[in-house]
Amino acid sequence: MFSKASQHIVDFVFDDAVADVFPDMIRRSVPGYETVIPITGLIAAQHVRPGGRIYDLGCSLGATTLAVLKQLNDIPCDIIAVDNAPAMIARARELVTDTRVEFLEADVLDLEMENASIVLLNYVLQFISVDDRLTLLNKIQRSLLPDGRLILSEKICFEEREIQSYYDALHLQYKRANGYSELEISQKRSALENVMIVDSVDVHLARFEEAGFSHADVWFRCLNWASFLVSP
């Protein structure tokens, strides 16, 4: 979608154009994505009892929900998959027809959550206002059952300029290796720079602690992307 030159690159939005190319775009842009999603399903399944509740926040087209369903087999549960983008929710409802899943078009900041075995937050927090991130994590922490878990994945940044530059360069090379042109890379960067604000691992860990979580681990990292497993 960024293959043609444009004089005006508007901020990135999850509209119909993005929904059309989203699976291909995220696989070519996010190192480790094809490992993170199925293992997220595997981890989630270890914490869901029959009748349990799962929240997939910022579910996009439902890839993480599908990964969880695959691991749960026929275990009865409720999965509440939430996204504020109408195009994403509409397409997700077509792709995921399991009756255990309820898709909601809503802002995750406004969502009421309770009795959660698992909360999934993959590649979402980076698009939420920095001022609202702690509020959301507080809400998630209060909603989790004592043996529940938050699974969160994000792009990360680094405190040291040299390390940041090194991983930025590697990420660019990753995109080139996956067939993105310099024009596509440049225009996508321009579209994202005002809407995608990333944090360091240390900032994430400190925020988890401030939100009241008892423990957090980095369970996966590939280049400048990381996934966390967080206990209430």
MIDOTOR-611072 format. One record per residue (C-alpha): y negated, z, x negated; residue in one letter. Coordinates in steps of 0.05 Angstrom, whole numbers, padded with zeros to 5 digits, always signed. Layout:
# residues N
YZXa;...
//
This chain:
# residues 232
+00000+00000+00000m;-00046+00005-00061f;-00025-00063-00090s;-00088-00099-00069k;-00156-00084-00099a;-00206-00047-00055s;-00278-00030-00068q;-00274+00031-00024h;-00214+00078-00034i;-00215+00128+00023v;-00182+00196+00019d;-00107+00195+00026f;-00081+00207+00098v;-00011+00208+00125f;-00022+00151+00175d;+00022+00093+00199d;+00012+00055+00134a;+00037+00115+00093v;+00094+00129+00141a;+00118+00057+00132d;+00126+00065+00056v;+00133+00140+00048f;+00207+00145+00027p;+00198+00092-00027d;+00130+00119-00049m;+00153+00191-00058i;+00216+00172-00096r;+00176+00129-00144r;+00121+00180-00153s;+00154+00249-00154v;+00201+00261-00213p;+00262+00300-00191g;+00252+00287-00116y;+00322+00260-00106e;+00350+00325-00137t;+00303+00374-00103v;+00315+00352-00031i;+00392+00356-00029p;+00393+00421-00069i;+00340+00450-00022t;+00390+00437+00033g;+00445+00470-00008l;+00403+00532-00021i;+00379+00537+00051a;+00450+00535+00078a;+00467+00598+00038q;+00416+00639+00077h;+00426+00614+00148v;+00471+00653+00194r;+00497+00624+00260p;+00438+00626+00308g;+00388+00629+00251g;+00319+00597+00249r;+00290+00550+00197i;+00219+00525+00191y;+00206+00459+00155d;+00131+00460+00145l;+00098+00393+00130g;+00164+00359+00147c;+00138+00287+00140s;+00196+00241+00159l;+00247+00298+00160g;+00283+00286+00094a;+00289+00360+00078t;+00311+00376+00149t;+00366+00323+00143l;+00388+00354+00076a;+00394+00422+00109v;+00433+00394+00168l;+00482+00360+00122k;+00499+00427+00089q;+00501+00466+00154l;+00553+00420+00185n;+00562+00446+00257d;+00532+00516+00247i;+00487+00531+00307p;+00415+00543+00288c;+00344+00524+00306d;+00303+00481+00259i;+00229+00476+00275i;+00200+00418+00236a;+00124+00415+00236v;+00073+00363+00213d;+00001+00350+00233n;+00007+00274+00223a;+00024+00238+00288p;+00053+00178+00251a;+00100+00222+00211m;+00125+00262+00271i;+00136+00200+00312a;+00178+00168+00258r;+00215+00233+00244a;+00236+00238+00316r;+00267+00169+00311e;+00304+00186+00246l;+00329+00256+00263v;+00364+00262+00330t;+00404+00326+00320d;+00391+00372+00380t;+00383+00432+00334r;+00316+00404+00311v;+00250+00411+00347e;+00193+00370+00320f;+00123+00397+00330l;+00058+00360+00317e;+00015+00419+00294a;-00025+00448+00237d;+00020+00495+00197v;-00039+00543+00190l;-00039+00552+00266d;+00036+00559+00274l;+00066+00625+00297e;+00130+00640+00259m;+00182+00696+00266e;+00254+00714+00248n;+00259+00660+00196a;+00321+00653+00153s;+00288+00598+00113i;+00218+00569+00107v;+00213+00502+00073l;+00147+00481+00042l;+00161+00420-00001n;+00100+00383-00029y;+00053+00412+00023v;+00013+00470-00005l;-00023+00423-00053q;-00055+00389+00008f;-00079+00454+00040i;-00147+00482+00025s;-00144+00530-00034v;-00179+00583+00009d;-00123+00579+00061d;-00062+00581+00015r;-00056+00656+00010l;-00065+00663+00086t;-00007+00615+00098l;+00038+00650+00048l;+00022+00717+00079n;+00043+00690+00146k;+00108+00662+00117i;+00124+00727+00082q;+00117+00766+00147r;+00160+00717+00185s;+00220+00719+00138l;+00281+00762+00151l;+00298+00812+00095p;+00351+00765+00066d;+00310+00701+00080g;+00278+00655+00030r;+00218+00610+00020l;+00232+00545-00016i;+00169+00512-00042l;+00159+00450-00085s;+00094+00426-00115e;+00060+00385-00169k;+00036+00433-00222i;-00019+00435-00274c;-00023+00468-00342f;-00074+00515-00373e;-00073+00481-00442e;-00110+00415-00445r;-00062+00384-00494e;-00001+00401-00452i;-00036+00375-00389q;-00052+00310-00423s;+00019+00303-00449y;+00051+00311-00380y;-00002+00269-00346d;+00016+00212-00393a;+00091+00222-00381l;+00080+00221-00306h;+00040+00156-00311l;+00096+00126-00352q;+00146+00149-00299y;+00107+00111-00246k;+00103+00049-00289r;+00178+00052-00302a;+00187+00054-00226n;+00149-00011-00217g;+00078+00013-00201y;+00022-00031-00228s;-00040-00003-00262e;-00080-00022-00200l;-00033+00016-00154e;-00034+00077-00199i;-00110+00077-00204s;-00123+00067-00130q;-00073+00120-00109k;-00104+00169-00158r;-00173+00156-00128s;-00146+00166-00057a;-00113+00233-00075l;-00164+00265-00120e;-00204+00298-00064n;-00144+00320-00021v;-00090+00341-00069m;-00109+00403-00110i;-00053+00430-00154v;-00041+00498-00185d;-00006+00523-00248s;+00061+00559-00245v;+00025+00624-00263d;-00024+00615-00205v;+00034+00603-00157h;+00072+00665-00182l;+00010+00709-00178a;-00004+00684-00107r;+00068+00699-00085f;+00060+00770-00110e;-00008+00778-00076e;+00023+00752-00011a;+00074+00808-00013g;+00136+00771-00036f;+00184+00813-00078s;+00208+00759-00127h;+00199+00686-00145a;+00236+00639-00192d;+00225+00568-00215v;+00293+00539-00197w;+00276+00468-00217f;+00224+00432-00258r;+00216+00359-00278c;+00155+00339-00318l;+00094+00364-00279n;+00132+00381-00215w;+00166+00447-00199a;+00206+00481-00144s;+00205+00556-00129f;+00254+00602-00094l;+00218+00661-00065v;+00245+00726-00035s;+00207+00767+00018p;
//
